[in-house]
């Protein structure tokens, strides 16, 4: 069951913690995709990056 996180007396919803944790994972995946040249295949980079972040966030919520 998801519960609130106590951060120095401030209760935070679990989605906030997952959203912050998804940022470095997304940045790492973006770096690997840029390095390998796969990012050139996508027509709308901003849309792909937002979709990638949402996918990482959903996977973190489901499996962590």
PDB file of N, CA, C and O in Angstrom:
ATOM      1  N   UNK A   1       0.839  -1.180   0.000  1.00  0.00           N
ATOM      2  CA  UNK A   1       0.000   0.000   0.000  1.00  0.00           C
ATOM      3  C   UNK A   1       0.885   1.245   0.000  1.00  0.00           C
ATOM      4  O   UNK A   1       1.877   1.309   0.726  1.00  0.00           O
ATOM      5  N   UNK A   2       0.526   2.217  -0.806  1.00  0.00           N
ATOM      6  CA  UNK A   2       1.287   3.452  -0.879  1.00  0.00           C
ATOM      7  C   UNK A   2       0.920   4.360   0.286  1.00  0.00           C
ATOM      8  O   UNK A   2      -0.255   4.581   0.577  1.00  0.00           O
ATOM      9  N   UNK A   3       1.935   4.873   0.937  1.00  0.00           N
ATOM     10  CA  UNK A   3       1.708   5.803   2.046  1.00  0.00           C
ATOM     11  C   UNK A   3       2.487   7.081   1.786  1.00  0.00           C
ATOM     12  O   UNK A   3       3.343   7.134   0.903  1.00  0.00           O
ATOM     13  N   UNK A   4       2.180   8.106   2.562  1.00  0.00           N
ATOM     14  CA  UNK A   4       2.880   9.376   2.407  1.00  0.00           C
ATOM     15  C   UNK A   4       4.310   9.242   2.922  1.00  0.00           C
ATOM     16  O   UNK A   4       4.604   8.440   3.808  1.00  0.00           O
ATOM     17  N   UNK A   5       5.186  10.052   2.339  1.00  0.00           N
ATOM     18  CA  UNK A   5       6.564  10.116   2.775  1.00  0.00           C
ATOM     19  C   UNK A   5       6.750  11.359   3.629  1.00  0.00           C
ATOM     20  O   UNK A   5       6.292  12.444   3.268  1.00  0.00           O
ATOM     21  N   UNK A   6       7.419  11.199   4.757  1.00  0.00           N
ATOM     22  CA  UNK A   6       7.679  12.311   5.653  1.00  0.00           C
ATOM     23  C   UNK A   6       9.041  12.888   5.300  1.00  0.00           C
ATOM     24  O   UNK A   6      10.067  12.236   5.495  1.00  0.00           O
ATOM     25  N   UNK A   7       9.049  14.110   4.782  1.00  0.00           N
ATOM     26  CA  UNK A   7      10.284  14.784   4.385  1.00  0.00           C
ATOM     27  C   UNK A   7      10.445  16.019   5.260  1.00  0.00           C
ATOM     28  O   UNK A   7       9.914  17.084   4.944  1.00  0.00           O
ATOM     29  N   UNK A   8      11.174  15.878   6.355  1.00  0.00           N
ATOM     30  CA  UNK A   8      11.404  16.950   7.325  1.00  0.00           C
ATOM     31  C   UNK A   8      10.096  17.557   7.823  1.00  0.00           C
ATOM     32  O   UNK A   8       9.960  18.777   7.915  1.00  0.00           O
ATOM     33  N   UNK A   9       9.162  16.712   8.135  1.00  0.00           N
ATOM     34  CA  UNK A   9       7.890  17.155   8.679  1.00  0.00           C
ATOM     35  C   UNK A   9       6.839  17.489   7.648  1.00  0.00           C
ATOM     36  O   UNK A   9       5.708  17.820   8.006  1.00  0.00           O
ATOM     37  N   UNK A  10       7.185  17.412   6.374  1.00  0.00           N
ATOM     38  CA  UNK A  10       6.220  17.690   5.305  1.00  0.00           C
ATOM     39  C   UNK A  10       5.843  16.364   4.670  1.00  0.00           C
ATOM     40  O   UNK A  10       6.703  15.646   4.160  1.00  0.00           O
ATOM     41  N   UNK A  11       4.568  16.043   4.700  1.00  0.00           N
ATOM     42  CA  UNK A  11       4.109  14.808   4.099  1.00  0.00           C
ATOM     43  C   UNK A  11       3.944  14.991   2.595  1.00  0.00           C
ATOM     44  O   UNK A  11       3.287  15.925   2.135  1.00  0.00           O
ATOM     45  N   UNK A  12       4.551  14.085   1.842  1.00  0.00           N
ATOM     46  CA  UNK A  12       4.508  14.156   0.389  1.00  0.00           C
ATOM     47  C   UNK A  12       3.823  12.917  -0.151  1.00  0.00           C
ATOM     48  O   UNK A  12       4.001  11.816   0.369  1.00  0.00           O
ATOM     49  N   UNK A  13       3.042  13.107  -1.192  1.00  0.00           N
ATOM     50  CA  UNK A  13       2.375  11.989  -1.843  1.00  0.00           C
ATOM     51  C   UNK A  13       3.423  11.118  -2.540  1.00  0.00           C
ATOM     52  O   UNK A  13       4.455  11.625  -2.979  1.00  0.00           O
ATOM     53  N   UNK A  14       3.169   9.827  -2.641  1.00  0.00           N
ATOM     54  CA  UNK A  14       4.143   8.949  -3.293  1.00  0.00           C
ATOM     55  C   UNK A  14       4.411   9.305  -4.754  1.00  0.00           C
ATOM     56  O   UNK A  14       5.507   9.050  -5.252  1.00  0.00           O
ATOM     57  N   UNK A  15       3.446   9.883  -5.442  1.00  0.00           N
ATOM     58  CA  UNK A  15       3.641  10.235  -6.846  1.00  0.00           C
ATOM     59  C   UNK A  15       4.737  11.284  -6.999  1.00  0.00           C
ATOM     60  O   UNK A  15       5.432  11.302  -8.015  1.00  0.00           O
ATOM     61  N   UNK A  16       4.902  12.154  -6.010  1.00  0.00           N
ATOM     62  CA  UNK A  16       5.955  13.177  -6.063  1.00  0.00           C
ATOM     63  C   UNK A  16       7.321  12.520  -5.990  1.00  0.00           C
ATOM     64  O   UNK A  16       8.232  12.888  -6.732  1.00  0.00           O
ATOM     65  N   UNK A  17       7.465  11.563  -5.113  1.00  0.00           N
ATOM     66  CA  UNK A  17       8.741  10.862  -4.966  1.00  0.00           C
ATOM     67  C   UNK A  17       9.052  10.067  -6.228  1.00  0.00           C
ATOM     68  O   UNK A  17      10.194  10.061  -6.689  1.00  0.00           O
ATOM     69  N   UNK A  18       8.058   9.403  -6.786  1.00  0.00           N
ATOM     70  CA  UNK A  18       8.268   8.653  -8.024  1.00  0.00           C
ATOM     71  C   UNK A  18       8.597   9.580  -9.188  1.00  0.00           C
ATOM     72  O   UNK A  18       9.433   9.247 -10.028  1.00  0.00           O
ATOM     73  N   UNK A  19       7.948  10.740  -9.243  1.00  0.00           N
ATOM     74  CA  UNK A  19       8.212  11.687 -10.323  1.00  0.00           C
ATOM     75  C   UNK A  19       9.638  12.213 -10.256  1.00  0.00           C
ATOM     76  O   UNK A  19      10.287  12.377 -11.289  1.00  0.00           O
ATOM     77  N   UNK A  20      10.127  12.475  -9.062  1.00  0.00           N
ATOM     78  CA  UNK A  20      11.506  12.929  -8.905  1.00  0.00           C
ATOM     79  C   UNK A  20      12.482  11.808  -9.229  1.00  0.00           C
ATOM     80  O   UNK A  20      13.531  12.058  -9.822  1.00  0.00           O
ATOM     81  N   UNK A  21      12.153  10.577  -8.851  1.00  0.00           N
ATOM     82  CA  UNK A  21      13.031   9.438  -9.144  1.00  0.00           C
ATOM     83  C   UNK A  21      13.045   9.095 -10.631  1.00  0.00           C
ATOM     84  O   UNK A  21      14.023   8.531 -11.122  1.00  0.00           O
ATOM     85  N   UNK A  22      11.991   9.420 -11.344  1.00  0.00           N
ATOM     86  CA  UNK A  22      11.929   9.108 -12.776  1.00  0.00           C
ATOM     87  C   UNK A  22      12.797  10.045 -13.611  1.00  0.00           C
ATOM     88  O   UNK A  22      13.175   9.695 -14.730  1.00  0.00           O
ATOM     89  N   UNK A  23      13.117  11.214 -13.096  1.00  0.00           N
ATOM     90  CA  UNK A  23      13.919  12.173 -13.853  1.00  0.00           C
ATOM     91  C   UNK A  23      15.325  11.661 -14.186  1.00  0.00           C
ATOM     92  O   UNK A  23      15.702  11.689 -15.357  1.00  0.00           O
ATOM     93  N   UNK A  24      16.127  11.190 -13.202  1.00  0.00           N
ATOM     94  CA  UNK A  24      17.465  10.714 -13.582  1.00  0.00           C
ATOM     95  C   UNK A  24      17.433   9.474 -14.456  1.00  0.00           C
ATOM     96  O   UNK A  24      18.310   9.293 -15.302  1.00  0.00           O
ATOM     97  N   UNK A  25      16.437   8.615 -14.267  1.00  0.00           N
ATOM     98  CA  UNK A  25      16.326   7.421 -15.111  1.00  0.00           C
ATOM     99  C   UNK A  25      16.040   7.832 -16.557  1.00  0.00           C
ATOM    100  O   UNK A  25      16.617   7.281 -17.494  1.00  0.00           O
ATOM    101  N   UNK A  26      15.146   8.802 -16.722  1.00  0.00           N
ATOM    102  CA  UNK A  26      14.829   9.291 -18.057  1.00  0.00           C
ATOM    103  C   UNK A  26      16.033   9.970 -18.696  1.00  0.00           C
ATOM    104  O   UNK A  26      16.289   9.791 -19.886  1.00  0.00           O
ATOM    105  N   UNK A  27      16.769  10.744 -17.916  1.00  0.00           N
ATOM    106  CA  UNK A  27      17.961  11.409 -18.444  1.00  0.00           C
ATOM    107  C   UNK A  27      19.013  10.396 -18.885  1.00  0.00           C
ATOM    108  O   UNK A  27      19.684  10.594 -19.897  1.00  0.00           O
ATOM    109  N   UNK A  28      19.154   9.322 -18.133  1.00  0.00           N
ATOM    110  CA  UNK A  28      20.109   8.275 -18.505  1.00  0.00           C
ATOM    111  C   UNK A  28      19.699   7.594 -19.808  1.00  0.00           C
ATOM    112  O   UNK A  28      20.537   7.349 -20.676  1.00  0.00           O
ATOM    113  N   UNK A  29      18.413   7.289 -19.941  1.00  0.00           N
ATOM    114  CA  UNK A  29      17.920   6.662 -21.176  1.00  0.00           C
ATOM    115  C   UNK A  29      18.082   7.614 -22.352  1.00  0.00           C
ATOM    116  O   UNK A  29      18.458   7.185 -23.443  1.00  0.00           O
ATOM    117  N   UNK A  30      17.801   8.916 -22.149  1.00  0.00           N
ATOM    118  CA  UNK A  30      17.992   9.909 -23.214  1.00  0.00           C
ATOM    119  C   UNK A  30      19.445   9.965 -23.649  1.00  0.00           C
ATOM    120  O   UNK A  30      19.733  10.015 -24.845  1.00  0.00           O
ATOM    121  N   UNK A  31      20.365   9.958 -22.689  1.00  0.00           N
ATOM    122  CA  UNK A  31      21.783  10.004 -23.022  1.00  0.00           C
ATOM    123  C   UNK A  31      22.190   8.800 -23.870  1.00  0.00           C
ATOM    124  O   UNK A  31      22.916   8.944 -24.854  1.00  0.00           O
ATOM    125  N   UNK A  32      21.726   7.635 -23.491  1.00  0.00           N
ATOM    126  CA  UNK A  32      22.055   6.426 -24.250  1.00  0.00           C
ATOM    127  C   UNK A  32      21.459   6.494 -25.653  1.00  0.00           C
ATOM    128  O   UNK A  32      22.107   6.088 -26.618  1.00  0.00           O
ATOM    129  N   UNK A  33      20.240   6.998 -25.778  1.00  0.00           N
ATOM    130  CA  UNK A  33      19.613   7.110 -27.091  1.00  0.00           C
ATOM    131  C   UNK A  33      20.309   8.142 -27.964  1.00  0.00           C
ATOM    132  O   UNK A  33      20.457   7.922 -29.166  1.00  0.00           O
ATOM    133  N   UNK A  34      20.746   9.274 -27.389  1.00  0.00           N
ATOM    134  CA  UNK A  34      21.505  10.262 -28.163  1.00  0.00           C
ATOM    135  C   UNK A  34      22.848   9.702 -28.590  1.00  0.00           C
ATOM    136  O   UNK A  34      23.276   9.887 -29.730  1.00  0.00           O
ATOM    137  N   UNK A  35      23.513   9.015 -27.665  1.00  0.00           N
ATOM    138  CA  UNK A  35      24.835   8.469 -27.942  1.00  0.00           C
ATOM    139  C   UNK A  35      24.796   7.416 -29.049  1.00  0.00           C
ATOM    140  O   UNK A  35      25.703   7.346 -29.878  1.00  0.00           O
ATOM    141  N   UNK A  36      23.756   6.611 -29.059  1.00  0.00           N
ATOM    142  CA  UNK A  36      23.639   5.550 -30.058  1.00  0.00           C
ATOM    143  C   UNK A  36      23.074   6.057 -31.394  1.00  0.00           C
ATOM    144  O   UNK A  36      23.140   5.344 -32.395  1.00  0.00           O
ATOM    145  N   UNK A  37      22.531   7.255 -31.422  1.00  0.00           N
ATOM    146  CA  UNK A  37      22.000   7.818 -32.655  1.00  0.00           C
ATOM    147  C   UNK A  37      20.551   7.479 -32.925  1.00  0.00           C
ATOM    148  O   UNK A  37      20.038   7.793 -33.999  1.00  0.00           O
ATOM    149  N   UNK A  38      19.892   6.858 -31.997  1.00  0.00           N
ATOM    150  CA  UNK A  38      18.499   6.456 -32.193  1.00  0.00           C
ATOM    151  C   UNK A  38      17.557   7.664 -32.145  1.00  0.00           C
ATOM    152  O   UNK A  38      16.482   7.630 -32.744  1.00  0.00           O
ATOM    153  N   UNK A  39      17.948   8.721 -31.445  1.00  0.00           N
ATOM    154  CA  UNK A  39      17.074   9.886 -31.327  1.00  0.00           C
ATOM    155  C   UNK A  39      16.853  10.576 -32.670  1.00  0.00           C
ATOM    156  O   UNK A  39      15.894  11.334 -32.811  1.00  0.00           O
ATOM    157  N   UNK A  40      17.699  10.340 -33.646  1.00  0.00           N
ATOM    158  CA  UNK A  40      17.510  10.936 -34.966  1.00  0.00           C
ATOM    159  C   UNK A  40      16.310  10.333 -35.687  1.00  0.00           C
ATOM    160  O   UNK A  40      15.816  10.923 -36.648  1.00  0.00           O
ATOM    161  N   UNK A  41      15.843   9.202 -35.257  1.00  0.00           N
ATOM    162  CA  UNK A  41      14.734   8.517 -35.912  1.00  0.00           C
ATOM    163  C   UNK A  41      13.376   9.142 -35.590  1.00  0.00           C
ATOM    164  O   UNK A  41      12.406   8.909 -36.312  1.00  0.00           O
ATOM    165  N   UNK A  42      13.296   9.924 -34.527  1.00  0.00           N
ATOM    166  CA  UNK A  42      12.010  10.434 -34.068  1.00  0.00           C
ATOM    167  C   UNK A  42      11.723  11.792 -34.687  1.00  0.00           C
ATOM    168  O   UNK A  42      12.600  12.651 -34.780  1.00  0.00           O
ATOM    169  N   UNK A  43      10.483  11.964 -35.106  1.00  0.00           N
ATOM    170  CA  UNK A  43      10.074  13.178 -35.779  1.00  0.00           C
ATOM    171  C   UNK A  43       9.932  14.337 -34.796  1.00  0.00           C
ATOM    172  O   UNK A  43      10.416  15.437 -35.061  1.00  0.00           O
ATOM    173  N   UNK A  44       9.276  14.099 -33.670  1.00  0.00           N
ATOM    174  CA  UNK A  44       8.997  15.147 -32.696  1.00  0.00           C
ATOM    175  C   UNK A  44       9.706  14.784 -31.397  1.00  0.00           C
ATOM    176  O   UNK A  44       9.188  14.004 -30.598  1.00  0.00           O
ATOM    177  N   UNK A  45      10.893  15.351 -31.189  1.00  0.00           N
ATOM    178  CA  UNK A  45      11.722  14.953 -30.053  1.00  0.00           C
ATOM    179  C   UNK A  45      11.081  15.292 -28.706  1.00  0.00           C
ATOM    180  O   UNK A  45      11.136  14.488 -27.776  1.00  0.00           O
ATOM    181  N   UNK A  46      10.487  16.453 -28.599  1.00  0.00           N
ATOM    182  CA  UNK A  46       9.885  16.850 -27.327  1.00  0.00           C
ATOM    183  C   UNK A  46       8.737  15.911 -26.951  1.00  0.00           C
ATOM    184  O   UNK A  46       8.594  15.530 -25.789  1.00  0.00           O
ATOM    185  N   UNK A  47       7.939  15.551 -27.918  1.00  0.00           N
ATOM    186  CA  UNK A  47       6.841  14.628 -27.654  1.00  0.00           C
ATOM    187  C   UNK A  47       7.364  13.260 -27.242  1.00  0.00           C
ATOM    188  O   UNK A  47       6.807  12.627 -26.345  1.00  0.00           O
ATOM    189  N   UNK A  48       8.425  12.802 -27.888  1.00  0.00           N
ATOM    190  CA  UNK A  48       9.017  11.522 -27.517  1.00  0.00           C
ATOM    191  C   UNK A  48       9.597  11.564 -26.108  1.00  0.00           C
ATOM    192  O   UNK A  48       9.446  10.604 -25.351  1.00  0.00           O
ATOM    193  N   UNK A  49      10.256  12.659 -25.746  1.00  0.00           N
ATOM    194  CA  UNK A  49      10.857  12.755 -24.417  1.00  0.00           C
ATOM    195  C   UNK A  49       9.799  12.787 -23.322  1.00  0.00           C
ATOM    196  O   UNK A  49       9.986  12.195 -22.259  1.00  0.00           O
ATOM    197  N   UNK A  50       8.702  13.467 -23.574  1.00  0.00           N
ATOM    198  CA  UNK A  50       7.613  13.470 -22.589  1.00  0.00           C
ATOM    199  C   UNK A  50       7.005  12.081 -22.470  1.00  0.00           C
ATOM    200  O   UNK A  50       6.710  11.623 -21.366  1.00  0.00           O
ATOM    201  N   UNK A  51       6.816  11.415 -23.593  1.00  0.00           N
ATOM    202  CA  UNK A  51       6.265  10.052 -23.559  1.00  0.00           C
ATOM    203  C   UNK A  51       7.227   9.100 -22.861  1.00  0.00           C
ATOM    204  O   UNK A  51       6.791   8.215 -22.124  1.00  0.00           O
ATOM    205  N   UNK A  52       8.518   9.265 -23.079  1.00  0.00           N
ATOM    206  CA  UNK A  52       9.511   8.435 -22.401  1.00  0.00           C
ATOM    207  C   UNK A  52       9.464   8.649 -20.895  1.00  0.00           C
ATOM    208  O   UNK A  52       9.528   7.689 -20.128  1.00  0.00           O
ATOM    209  N   UNK A  53       9.352   9.909 -20.465  1.00  0.00           N
ATOM    210  CA  UNK A  53       9.250  10.208 -19.036  1.00  0.00           C
ATOM    211  C   UNK A  53       7.999   9.591 -18.427  1.00  0.00           C
ATOM    212  O   UNK A  53       8.055   9.019 -17.338  1.00  0.00           O
ATOM    213  N   UNK A  54       6.879   9.702 -19.116  1.00  0.00           N
ATOM    214  CA  UNK A  54       5.633   9.132 -18.604  1.00  0.00           C
ATOM    215  C   UNK A  54       5.737   7.608 -18.512  1.00  0.00           C
ATOM    216  O   UNK A  54       5.245   7.010 -17.554  1.00  0.00           O
ATOM    217  N   UNK A  55       6.367   6.984 -19.492  1.00  0.00           N
ATOM    218  CA  UNK A  55       6.539   5.528 -19.458  1.00  0.00           C
ATOM    219  C   UNK A  55       7.430   5.103 -18.299  1.00  0.00           C
ATOM    220  O   UNK A  55       7.134   4.125 -17.612  1.00  0.00           O
ATOM    221  N   UNK A  56       8.510   5.830 -18.081  1.00  0.00           N
ATOM    222  CA  UNK A  56       9.400   5.512 -16.958  1.00  0.00           C
ATOM    223  C   UNK A  56       8.674   5.715 -15.639  1.00  0.00           C
ATOM    224  O   UNK A  56       8.796   4.893 -14.730  1.00  0.00           O
ATOM    225  N   UNK A  57       7.925   6.791 -15.527  1.00  0.00           N
ATOM    226  CA  UNK A  57       7.168   7.060 -14.304  1.00  0.00           C
ATOM    227  C   UNK A  57       6.148   5.958 -14.041  1.00  0.00           C
ATOM    228  O   UNK A  57       6.020   5.497 -12.907  1.00  0.00           O
ATOM    229  N   UNK A  58       5.428   5.534 -15.058  1.00  0.00           N
ATOM    230  CA  UNK A  58       4.439   4.464 -14.892  1.00  0.00           C
ATOM    231  C   UNK A  58       5.111   3.146 -14.488  1.00  0.00           C
ATOM    232  O   UNK A  58       4.591   2.412 -13.648  1.00  0.00           O
ATOM    233  N   UNK A  59       6.254   2.855 -15.085  1.00  0.00           N
ATOM    234  CA  UNK A  59       6.967   1.623 -14.718  1.00  0.00           C
ATOM    235  C   UNK A  59       7.465   1.671 -13.287  1.00  0.00           C
ATOM    236  O   UNK A  59       7.435   0.658 -12.588  1.00  0.00           O
ATOM    237  N   UNK A  60       7.925   2.837 -12.838  1.00  0.00           N
ATOM    238  CA  UNK A  60       8.348   2.956 -11.447  1.00  0.00           C
ATOM    239  C   UNK A  60       7.179   2.753 -10.495  1.00  0.00           C
ATOM    240  O   UNK A  60       7.312   2.080  -9.473  1.00  0.00           O
ATOM    241  N   UNK A  61       6.041   3.332 -10.831  1.00  0.00           N
ATOM    242  CA  UNK A  61       4.868   3.190  -9.963  1.00  0.00           C
ATOM    243  C   UNK A  61       4.406   1.744  -9.906  1.00  0.00           C
ATOM    244  O   UNK A  61       4.024   1.250  -8.845  1.00  0.00           O
ATOM    245  N   UNK A  62       4.440   1.067 -11.043  1.00  0.00           N
ATOM    246  CA  UNK A  62       3.961  -0.317 -11.079  1.00  0.00           C
ATOM    247  C   UNK A  62       4.886  -1.307 -10.393  1.00  0.00           C
ATOM    248  O   UNK A  62       4.421  -2.223  -9.715  1.00  0.00           O
ATOM    249  N   UNK A  63       6.196  -1.132 -10.561  1.00  0.00           N
ATOM    250  CA  UNK A  63       7.125  -2.174 -10.149  1.00  0.00           C
ATOM    251  C   UNK A  63       8.014  -1.832  -8.966  1.00  0.00           C
ATOM    252  O   UNK A  63       8.793  -2.680  -8.531  1.00  0.00           O
ATOM    253  N   UNK A  64       7.927  -0.626  -8.432  1.00  0.00           N
ATOM    254  CA  UNK A  64       8.771  -0.287  -7.271  1.00  0.00           C
ATOM    255  C   UNK A  64       7.897  -0.125  -6.063  1.00  0.00           C
ATOM    256  O   UNK A  64       8.395   0.161  -4.975  1.00  0.00           O
TER     257      UNK A  64
END
